[in-house]
Every structure is written in C-alpha cells, then in structure tokens.
Amino acid sequence: MRVAALADVHGNAPALAAVLGEVEEEQPDLVVFCGDLTWGSLPQETLALVRGLTIPVRFVRGNADRMVGVEEEGRGPWMAAQHTDEDLALLASFEPTVTVDVDGLGSTCFCHGSPRSDEECVSERTPVERVHEFMAGRDERVVVTGHIHLQYDRTVNGFRSVGPGSVGLPYGDQPGYAYWALLGPDVELRRTPYDLEHAIELMRATEDPRTEAIVELMLRPTSREEVIEEVERLVFAG
C-alpha cells in the first residue's frame, strides 16, 4: 500500500487544494491526515475538500481537533461557530493513531504528536531513549508524526521517524509551499507550491481573531533551529 501523509492543515484550504491535486495525480491507496485539520481560518472550505476526496482516507486526531467546540477562550468560540454538529461528529471520530502496512516500509504508525500523546513533540533530534519510550509495546518500526510543523526523515536505533511537515502552516521552511510525504516503497518528502497571497486574502476576509498572527507566521516562519530547540525543551506542548 502507498500512503500520502498530510499533517497540520490548520484550515489552510488553498494549500490543501494544491497538495490534493498532486495526491490525485499520484493515486496512492490511502490518504492519512495526521491531525489538526480544521483549526484555522478556513475550516468549512477545508472540510469541503476532504469530503470531496475519492481516494480512501483516515484521520488521526490532533490536539487542535480536540479543542474544537471545547476551547472557550481566545479563538475557541469563533472556531466552534464555524463547525456544524456534523463537522464536530467527524472530528470526534478521528483515531488516536492509525497503523498501515506500507509497501517497502512494513507496519507504520501514523500519529499527531507521538503514539502516546497528541501533544508530545518529536523532532529529528529527539533522544533515542524517548523514541524507545513512546514506541514501547508497539510492533511498528516506522512512525509518522506531525504537531511540530517540520519535515524530516530520521532513522535511529532501528526506528524510522518521519515528519511529513505541515500543509498549512510550515515552520523552518520556505513560504509559499505546502509540505507532506508519500510513503511506499520508500519515504518521499514532498513540497507543493500554492498561491500564498490568495490564501492570505481569503483568511483576512474572515472574522478569525487569530488571522494576523497566523499570516505573520506564514510569511516569516519560525526557523528550524528555533523550533527544534523549543520543542525538545518542552517535550509536551499544546
């Protein structure tokens, strides 16, 4: 089985549309969304794209997916109002982890933070001891994680750890691209160009109270080094 791994869309529908165009060309057997799908400025547009997929799809629950309809401060009330009861039921159906037998890679775990927590930060520098901790009791030797919005492919002590990167809000990378991964028979780290200015225009046309802060991150992403230092210091972050 070949699998397209898409993480951290964060309601950036134009970026997702561009990636799904390439996914449709590749025709993988499955698309796995690795969490934080709609928590962003364009949740309805994002859901429409997902619901229009003809390729089979599975969803991992991210920490932001859990917050929709629950978070009562900041962006929470606005975000809840952008989701129907049907939307909330879809988010509630997302799985903690998804395991798939990927061609050439074998049994592969797809998660958001780590298999034990959707708030655990896993990077290309995560100590091997912690990798063994969060993979303890699991049969998979390949793990695909989101949450930190960085793309990487690392093998350490028999475990292969893959960050597909963020579709909608990448850190440490060039603005104007959406990041994802294609798995089987090996790991291909992909980046897809999209119309960043158009995406920002659409976001600014909403009443999302976080739009300007997100736009700043989209135009000037936090550097890779800063992200890694911060997430390895925190280990767990919501």
ABEGO torsion letter per residue (X at the ends): XBBBBBBGAGGBAAAAAAAAAAAAAAGBABBBBAEGAABBABAAAAAAAAAABABBBBBBBBAAAAABGABABEAAAAAAAABBAAAAAAAAABBABBBBBBBGAEBBBBBAABAABAABBBBAABBAAAAAAAABGBABABBBBBGAGBBBBBBBGGBBBBBAEBAABBBGBBBGBBBBBBBOABBBBBBBBBBAAAAAAAAAABABAAAAAAAAAAABBBBAAAAAAAAAAAGBBX
